[in-house]
Amino acid sequence: MIKCVMIQLCKCLFGLSYLALYILFCYTLLGWIATLIIVGVQLLVAGWLVWAMIRAPD
């Protein structure tokens, strides 16, 4: 049980660090406004996909 919890925590930490590096890379390459636009569009697409998966028929 503890092993599964540790694996999940490590996956979450890896995902958060990857997200932070992605945002930092976009910021250094394009600036704050472009980073906000890119992340906002990606969040909209991800939200739409989650909504579509929940509403999809079996």
Biopython code that builds the backbone (N, CA, C, O; Angstrom):
import numpy as np
from Bio.PDB.StructureBuilder import StructureBuilder

atoms = [
    (1, "MET", "N", (0.821, -1.195, 0.000)),
    (1, "MET", "CA", (0.000, 0.000, 0.000)),
    (1, "MET", "C", (0.865, 1.259, 0.000)),
    (1, "MET", "O", (0.615, 2.194, -0.760)),
    (2, "ILE", "N", (1.870, 1.271, 0.849)),
    (2, "ILE", "CA", (2.747, 2.446, 0.928)),
    (2, "ILE", "C", (3.524, 2.606, -0.378)),
    (2, "ILE", "O", (3.780, 3.727, -0.818)),
    (3, "LYS", "N", (3.895, 1.491, -0.994)),
    (3, "LYS", "CA", (4.624, 1.551, -2.262)),
    (3, "LYS", "C", (3.767, 2.219, -3.338)),
    (3, "LYS", "O", (4.277, 3.040, -4.101)),
    (4, "CYS", "N", (2.488, 1.887, -3.414)),
    (4, "CYS", "CA", (1.585, 2.489, -4.403)),
    (4, "CYS", "C", (1.427, 3.988, -4.154)),
    (4, "CYS", "O", (1.405, 4.785, -5.092)),
    (5, "VAL", "N", (1.318, 4.360, -2.886)),
    (5, "VAL", "CA", (1.184, 5.778, -2.541)),
    (5, "VAL", "C", (2.442, 6.542, -2.931)),
    (5, "VAL", "O", (2.355, 7.644, -3.473)),
    (6, "MET", "N", (3.602, 5.971, -2.662)),
    (6, "MET", "CA", (4.864, 6.625, -3.013)),
    (6, "MET", "C", (5.018, 6.763, -4.533)),
    (6, "MET", "O", (5.514, 7.779, -5.019)),
    (7, "ILE", "N", (4.598, 5.752, -5.266)),
    (7, "ILE", "CA", (4.671, 5.826, -6.725)),
    (7, "ILE", "C", (3.770, 6.945, -7.232)),
    (7, "ILE", "O", (4.176, 7.711, -8.106)),
    (8, "GLN", "N", (2.559, 7.052, -6.703)),
    (8, "GLN", "CA", (1.642, 8.115, -7.113)),
    (8, "GLN", "C", (2.192, 9.490, -6.768)),
    (8, "GLN", "O", (2.091, 10.418, -7.570)),
    (9, "LEU", "N", (2.775, 9.628, -5.579)),
    (9, "LEU", "CA", (3.368, 10.905, -5.183)),
    (9, "LEU", "C", (4.520, 11.294, -6.101)),
    (9, "LEU", "O", (4.655, 12.457, -6.480)),
    (10, "CYS", "N", (5.343, 10.323, -6.452)),
    (10, "CYS", "CA", (6.453, 10.598, -7.358)),
    (10, "CYS", "C", (5.953, 11.010, -8.745)),
    (10, "CYS", "O", (6.527, 11.898, -9.376)),
    (11, "LYS", "N", (4.894, 10.372, -9.210)),
    (11, "LYS", "CA", (4.314, 10.754, -10.497)),
    (11, "LYS", "C", (3.768, 12.177, -10.452)),
    (11, "LYS", "O", (3.944, 12.944, -11.399)),
    (12, "CYS", "N", (3.107, 12.525, -9.357)),
    (12, "CYS", "CA", (2.562, 13.881, -9.212)),
    (12, "CYS", "C", (3.679, 14.916, -9.149)),
    (12, "CYS", "O", (3.584, 15.969, -9.780)),
    (13, "LEU", "N", (4.728, 14.629, -8.398)),
    (13, "LEU", "CA", (5.853, 15.555, -8.307)),
    (13, "LEU", "C", (6.553, 15.710, -9.653)),
    (13, "LEU", "O", (6.954, 16.812, -10.027)),
    (14, "PHE", "N", (6.696, 14.610, -10.376)),
    (14, "PHE", "CA", (7.300, 14.694, -11.707)),
    (14, "PHE", "C", (6.443, 15.538, -12.638)),
    (14, "PHE", "O", (6.961, 16.356, -13.398)),
    (15, "GLY", "N", (5.136, 15.340, -12.576)),
    (15, "GLY", "CA", (4.238, 16.123, -13.417)),
    (15, "GLY", "C", (4.287, 17.604, -13.081)),
    (15, "GLY", "O", (4.292, 18.442, -13.982)),
    (16, "LEU", "N", (4.324, 17.936, -11.797)),
    (16, "LEU", "CA", (4.405, 19.345, -11.400)),
    (16, "LEU", "C", (5.726, 19.974, -11.812)),
    (16, "LEU", "O", (5.747, 21.122, -12.255)),
    (17, "SER", "N", (6.823, 19.249, -11.674)),
    (17, "SER", "CA", (8.113, 19.809, -12.082)),
    (17, "SER", "C", (8.176, 19.971, -13.595)),
    (17, "SER", "O", (8.754, 20.939, -14.090)),
    (18, "TYR", "N", (7.589, 19.035, -14.332)),
    (18, "TYR", "CA", (7.537, 19.145, -15.782)),
    (18, "TYR", "C", (6.707, 20.365, -16.197)),
    (18, "TYR", "O", (7.085, 21.098, -17.112)),
    (19, "LEU", "N", (5.590, 20.573, -15.527)),
    (19, "LEU", "CA", (4.750, 21.729, -15.808)),
    (19, "LEU", "C", (5.483, 23.029, -15.507)),
    (19, "LEU", "O", (5.402, 23.977, -16.288)),
    (20, "ALA", "N", (6.192, 23.085, -14.394)),
    (20, "ALA", "CA", (6.946, 24.291, -14.044)),
    (20, "ALA", "C", (8.036, 24.571, -15.073)),
    (20, "ALA", "O", (8.226, 25.721, -15.471)),
    (21, "LEU", "N", (8.743, 23.550, -15.504)),
    (21, "LEU", "CA", (9.779, 23.748, -16.524)),
    (21, "LEU", "C", (9.178, 24.171, -17.862)),
    (21, "LEU", "O", (9.765, 24.987, -18.573)),
    (22, "TYR", "N", (8.029, 23.631, -18.205)),
    (22, "TYR", "CA", (7.357, 23.999, -19.448)),
    (22, "TYR", "C", (6.963, 25.475, -19.435)),
    (22, "TYR", "O", (7.183, 26.194, -20.409)),
    (23, "ILE", "N", (6.378, 25.918, -18.320)),
    (23, "ILE", "CA", (5.961, 27.311, -18.207)),
    (23, "ILE", "C", (7.183, 28.227, -18.210)),
    (23, "ILE", "O", (7.159, 29.282, -18.844)),
    (24, "LEU", "N", (8.239, 27.842, -17.518)),
    (24, "LEU", "CA", (9.459, 28.645, -17.504)),
    (24, "LEU", "C", (10.069, 28.735, -18.896)),
    (24, "LEU", "O", (10.532, 29.801, -19.303)),
    (25, "PHE", "N", (10.073, 27.628, -19.628)),
    (25, "PHE", "CA", (10.610, 27.632, -20.986)),
    (25, "PHE", "C", (9.790, 28.542, -21.901)),
    (25, "PHE", "O", (10.347, 29.318, -22.678)),
    (26, "CYS", "N", (8.464, 28.440, -21.804)),
    (26, "CYS", "CA", (7.613, 29.314, -22.617)),
    (26, "CYS", "C", (7.834, 30.782, -22.253)),
    (26, "CYS", "O", (7.867, 31.644, -23.132)),
    (27, "TYR", "N", (7.985, 31.066, -20.956)),
    (27, "TYR", "CA", (8.197, 32.439, -20.513)),
    (27, "TYR", "C", (9.506, 33.003, -21.048)),
    (27, "TYR", "O", (9.544, 34.133, -21.536)),
    (28, "THR", "N", (10.579, 32.222, -20.957)),
    (28, "THR", "CA", (11.862, 32.731, -21.428)),
    (28, "THR", "C", (11.891, 32.855, -22.947)),
    (28, "THR", "O", (12.581, 33.719, -23.487)),
    (29, "LEU", "N", (11.153, 32.008, -23.627)),
    (29, "LEU", "CA", (11.167, 32.033, -25.085)),
    (29, "LEU", "C", (10.216, 33.082, -25.653)),
    (29, "LEU", "O", (10.553, 33.749, -26.631)),
    (30, "LEU", "N", (9.034, 33.239, -25.057)),
    (30, "LEU", "CA", (7.991, 34.051, -25.667)),
    (30, "LEU", "C", (7.511, 35.227, -24.826)),
    (30, "LEU", "O", (6.971, 36.183, -25.383)),
    (31, "GLY", "N", (7.686, 35.194, -23.515)),
    (31, "GLY", "CA", (7.189, 36.260, -22.658)),
    (31, "GLY", "C", (5.915, 35.850, -21.944)),
    (31, "GLY", "O", (5.333, 34.801, -22.220)),
    (32, "TRP", "N", (5.484, 36.725, -20.994)),
    (32, "TRP", "CA", (4.342, 36.386, -20.145)),
    (32, "TRP", "C", (3.024, 36.303, -20.896)),
    (32, "TRP", "O", (2.238, 35.384, -20.665)),
    (33, "ILE", "N", (2.771, 37.252, -21.793)),
    (33, "ILE", "CA", (1.480, 37.281, -22.479)),
    (33, "ILE", "C", (1.295, 36.032, -23.340)),
    (33, "ILE", "O", (0.240, 35.399, -23.299)),
    (34, "ALA", "N", (2.300, 35.683, -24.105)),
    (34, "ALA", "CA", (2.201, 34.491, -24.952)),
    (34, "ALA", "C", (2.100, 33.226, -24.109)),
    (34, "ALA", "O", (1.388, 32.291, -24.476)),
    (35, "THR", "N", (2.804, 33.191, -22.986)),
    (35, "THR", "CA", (2.721, 32.032, -22.100)),
    (35, "THR", "C", (1.314, 31.884, -21.546)),
    (35, "THR", "O", (0.777, 30.777, -21.512)),
    (36, "LEU", "N", (0.714, 32.977, -21.113)),
    (36, "LEU", "CA", (-0.653, 32.927, -20.598)),
    (36, "LEU", "C", (-1.641, 32.490, -21.675)),
    (36, "LEU", "O", (-2.566, 31.728, -21.395)),
    (37, "ILE", "N", (-1.454, 32.962, -22.885)),
    (37, "ILE", "CA", (-2.343, 32.572, -23.982)),
    (37, "ILE", "C", (-2.190, 31.074, -24.284)),
    (37, "ILE", "O", (-3.185, 30.362, -24.426)),
    (38, "ILE", "N", (-0.953, 30.606, -24.382)),
    (38, "ILE", "CA", (-0.701, 29.197, -24.699)),
    (38, "ILE", "C", (-1.265, 28.289, -23.616)),
    (38, "ILE", "O", (-1.952, 27.313, -23.919)),
    (39, "VAL", "N", (-0.980, 28.602, -22.359)),
    (39, "VAL", "CA", (-1.464, 27.766, -21.258)),
    (39, "VAL", "C", (-2.986, 27.836, -21.173)),
    (39, "VAL", "O", (-3.636, 26.828, -20.899)),
    (40, "GLY", "N", (-3.557, 29.012, -21.403)),
    (40, "GLY", "CA", (-5.010, 29.143, -21.376)),
    (40, "GLY", "C", (-5.685, 28.308, -22.445)),
    (40, "GLY", "O", (-6.686, 27.644, -22.177)),
    (41, "VAL", "N", (-5.150, 28.335, -23.649)),
    (41, "VAL", "CA", (-5.718, 27.528, -24.737)),
    (41, "VAL", "C", (-5.582, 26.040, -24.426)),
    (41, "VAL", "O", (-6.506, 25.266, -24.676)),
    (42, "GLN", "N", (-4.445, 25.641, -23.887)),
    (42, "GLN", "CA", (-4.258, 24.233, -23.547)),
    (42, "GLN", "C", (-5.211, 23.798, -22.445)),
    (42, "GLN", "O", (-5.718, 22.677, -22.478)),
    (43, "LEU", "N", (-5.464, 24.665, -21.468)),
    (43, "LEU", "CA", (-6.419, 24.337, -20.414)),
    (43, "LEU", "C", (-7.838, 24.231, -20.963)),
    (43, "LEU", "O", (-8.603, 23.365, -20.539)),
    (44, "LEU", "N", (-8.192, 25.102, -21.899)),
    (44, "LEU", "CA", (-9.511, 25.017, -22.524)),
    (44, "LEU", "C", (-9.681, 23.707, -23.293)),
    (44, "LEU", "O", (-10.721, 23.056, -23.191)),
    (45, "VAL", "N", (-8.681, 23.329, -24.046)),
    (45, "VAL", "CA", (-8.750, 22.071, -24.805)),
    (45, "VAL", "C", (-8.818, 20.883, -23.852)),
    (45, "VAL", "O", (-9.589, 19.952, -24.082)),
    (46, "ALA", "N", (-8.019, 20.904, -22.783)),
    (46, "ALA", "CA", (-8.053, 19.801, -21.817)),
    (46, "ALA", "C", (-9.413, 19.724, -21.135)),
    (46, "ALA", "O", (-9.940, 18.629, -20.938)),
    (47, "GLY", "N", (-9.985, 20.861, -20.775)),
    (47, "GLY", "CA", (-11.307, 20.865, -20.158)),
    (47, "GLY", "C", (-12.369, 20.344, -21.096)),
    (47, "GLY", "O", (-13.259, 19.601, -20.681)),
    (48, "TRP", "N", (-12.283, 20.731, -22.372)),
    (48, "TRP", "CA", (-13.240, 20.244, -23.354)),
    (48, "TRP", "C", (-13.117, 18.727, -23.526)),
    (48, "TRP", "O", (-14.127, 18.033, -23.637)),
    (49, "LEU", "N", (-11.877, 18.209, -23.548)),
    (49, "LEU", "CA", (-11.692, 16.769, -23.674)),
    (49, "LEU", "C", (-12.240, 16.017, -22.465)),
    (49, "LEU", "O", (-12.860, 14.966, -22.625)),
    (50, "VAL", "N", (-12.022, 16.535, -21.273)),
    (50, "VAL", "CA", (-12.561, 15.894, -20.076)),
    (50, "VAL", "C", (-14.074, 15.913, -20.126)),
    (50, "VAL", "O", (-14.720, 14.908, -19.829)),
    (51, "TRP", "N", (-14.642, 17.043, -20.496)),
    (51, "TRP", "CA", (-16.114, 17.152, -20.605)),
    (51, "TRP", "C", (-16.645, 16.162, -21.633)),
    (51, "TRP", "O", (-17.658, 15.505, -21.395)),
    (52, "ALA", "N", (-15.971, 16.050, -22.775)),
    (52, "ALA", "CA", (-16.406, 15.130, -23.828)),
    (52, "ALA", "C", (-16.294, 13.675, -23.372)),
    (52, "ALA", "O", (-17.156, 12.860, -23.700)),
    (53, "MET", "N", (-15.252, 13.345, -22.628)),
    (53, "MET", "CA", (-15.091, 11.975, -22.138)),
    (53, "MET", "C", (-16.176, 11.632, -21.099)),
    (53, "MET", "O", (-16.679, 10.509, -21.075)),
    (54, "ILE", "N", (-16.523, 12.577, -20.266)),
    (54, "ILE", "CA", (-17.559, 12.329, -19.267)),
    (54, "ILE", "C", (-18.922, 12.164, -19.949)),
    (54, "ILE", "O", (-19.709, 11.301, -19.561)),
    (55, "ARG", "N", (-19.196, 12.977, -20.948)),
    (55, "ARG", "CA", (-20.495, 12.959, -21.620)),
    (55, "ARG", "C", (-20.603, 11.896, -22.702)),
    (55, "ARG", "O", (-21.692, 11.675, -23.233)),
    (56, "ALA", "N", (-19.495, 11.228, -23.046)),
    (56, "ALA", "CA", (-19.517, 10.246, -24.136)),
    (56, "ALA", "C", (-20.371, 9.032, -23.761)),
    (56, "ALA", "O", (-20.355, 8.588, -22.613)),
    (57, "PRO", "N", (-21.105, 8.507, -24.718)),
    (57, "PRO", "CA", (-21.874, 7.292, -24.423)),
    (57, "PRO", "C", (-20.946, 6.089, -24.308)),
    (57, "PRO", "O", (-19.852, 6.063, -24.872)),
    (58, "ASP", "N", (-21.410, 5.109, -23.570)),
    (58, "ASP", "CA", (-20.596, 3.900, -23.380)),
    (58, "ASP", "C", (-20.586, 3.082, -24.600)),
    (58, "ASP", "O", (-19.954, 2.026, -24.631)),
]
sb = StructureBuilder()
sb.init_structure("model")
sb.init_model(0)
sb.init_chain("A")
sb.init_seg("    ")
for serial, (resi, resn, name, xyz) in enumerate(atoms, 1):
    if name == "N":
        sb.init_residue(resn, " ", resi, " ")
    sb.init_atom(name, np.array(xyz, "f"), 0.0, 1.0, " ", f" {name:<3s}", serial, name[0])
structure = sb.get_structure()
